[in-house]
């Protein structure tokens, strides 16, 4: 008749530790393998999402370089409302500058920060603006986001298309309630006012830094 081997307390602790160690090694290996296996798909999905956003503010037909590969890491940039590093993309056609695509933040939305992606052409004109993240009141201030704007024929955010410092004074970049040229919905002024102010600051920043941004780290 066989007998069950008895372990001392120390032996049991060592045996348990060894089993746990083996499990950790095995599962860490499995997780690492899964990560490496899915990494290309994850990166491709992330790149696709970035391109979808970029497409909304700048048509691909206007440039011929690999937009996501022609990138600069920006440090925290107060002029853009950015407290953390972010990435700026440069569109070129025949190696000539076409537009800068970058993020900005309006810090003073009704319910907090409103994140934006903006494309500013090399000649200073706004190619497009989109709200990418916000917490504005549903059905009231969230019309700054194109998908939630009931005006599908001319969404509010498209008013910035074509605007430029060369043809519009600072006052024009304000909502009409403040004497500017930007429309707004009655009862929901705070959010569009914040977005308009952030877009103006972003356009000024892009124009002031345009040559340096296009030149820095550019492929020869």
N, C-alpha and C positions, 0 to 999 in steps of 0.2 A: 504494500500500500504506500503510495507516494505521499509525501508531506509538503505543504506549502512553505516555501522559503520565507523565513521571517527576517525583516530588515530592522536594523537598529534605527533609532531616530535620525542619526547622522546619515546612515545609508539611505533611508527613505528621502531625506532632504536632497541628497546628491542625485538620487535617481529621478526625483521630480524635476530638479533643476536641469538635468540632462535632457529629459523629455521636452520641457518647455523650450530649451535652447534649440533642439532639433526642429520643433514646430516653428519657432521664429525664423530660423534659417530657411526652412521650406517655404513658408508663406511670404517672406521677404523676397525670395527668389521668384515666386509666382507673380507677386505684385510688380516686381521690376520687369519681368517678362511681359506682363500685360501692358505695362506702361510703354515699353519699347515697341510693342506690337501695334498699339493704338496711336502712338505719338504722331506718325505721319498723317493719319486721318484727322487727329485733333488739330494739328497745325494747318492742314488744308481747310478745315472747317472754319478756323479762326481767320485765315486769310480771305476766305470767301465772304465772311461777315464784314470784314474791313472793306473789301471791294464793293460790297453792296452799299455801304454807307458812303464811300467815296463816289460811287456812281450817282448817288442822289444829289450831290452838289457839283459834280463835274463830269460831263459825258466823256466816255472813253474815246470817242471819235476825235477829241480835241488834243490828244497826246499819244505818243508812240513808245514811251519808255515803260519799263516795269515799275509801276508806281510804288508798290510796297517795298521794292528793293532800293529805291532812291529816297532814303529816309534819313532823318536826323533826329537824334534824341535831344529834346529840349530840356534844360534844367527847369526847376520851378520858376514860373514866369508870371509875376504879379500883374503885368499888363494884360495878360490873358485870363487872369483870375485863377491861375493854376498853382496849387501848392505842392504838387508832386511832378516829377519828370514825366514827360509825355513824348509822343512821336509825331513829327511833322513829315509830310510827304511832298515830293516835288514832281510836278508834271512837266514834261518837256516834249517838244515836237522837233525832230531833226536836231536834237541836243540843245535847242533853244528854250529858254524858260517860258512856260505857259501859265502855271498857277501853283500856288501853295495850298495844301490841304492840311488843316490842323484843328485841334480842339481848343475850345475856350469855355469859360464858365461865367455865367451871370450869377453873382453871389446873392443878389437881392430880389429873388423871386418872391411871390406871395408866401410860398411854403418852403422857402429855402433855395438851394442852388439849382440852377438850370444849366445843364451841360449841353454844349453845342458842338457841331462840326461845321467848319466854314471853309469855303474855297475862295481864294482871292486871286484873280488873274494877275499876270505880270504887269499889266497896264493899270492896276489898281482897282479895277471893277470887281464887284462881288459876283462870283459865278453862282453861288448857292449857299444856303444856310439850312441846317436841320437841327431840331432839338432832339437829342439822343437820350436824355434822362431828366426827369423832373418829378416833383411831388405836388404839382399844382392841383387846384380843386377840380375834380371831374365835372365836366359840363359847364364850367365857368372859365377858369383860366387856362385850361389845358388845350385851348385851340391853337396855341403856339406850336403844338406838335401836329405835323401835317396829317397824320393818320386819324387824329381826333377832331380835326377841323371840319365842320359841316359844310363849309364852302369848298367843294371839290373843284369848282371851275377856276377859282383863284384863291388858293389857300393863303392864309395870313402871312406865313413865313416867306412866301415867294416875293413879298414886296421889296425885299432887299436885293433881289436879282438885278444886276446892272448898276446899282448905286456905286458911286465913287467919290472920293474926297475932292477930285478935280471938278466935279459937277454939282456937288451938294455941300452946303456949309453945315457946320455942326448942328445947327438948329433943325435942319431937315431930317436928321437921324433920330428925331424924337417923335413920340406919338402926337397926334393932332391936338389932343387936350393940352399938351405942353407947348403948342405952337409949332410943332414939326409937321412932317408930311406922312407919317406912318399911321395908318388906320388902326382902330382898336374896337373891341366890343364893349358897349356900355356896361358898366358895373364890373369890368375886369381889366383894369388899367395897369395894375402893378406889374404883372408878368410881362406884357409886351413892352412896357417901359424899361424893365430890367434887361430884356433881350436886346432891345434896340441900343441901349447904352453899351452892352457887352460887344455887340457887333461893331459899333463905331470904334471902340477901343482896339478891337482885334484888327480892323482894317488899317488903323493908324500904325499899329505895331508892325503889320506886314509890310506896309509901304516904307516905313523907316528902316526896316531890316532886310528888305527884299534882296538886294544885291549880295549881301553877306550870306543869307540863307541859301540862295541858289548856288553860290560859289563854294561854300564850305563842304569839303570832302567829295566834291563832284568828280565823276569819272572823267579821265582825260581822253 
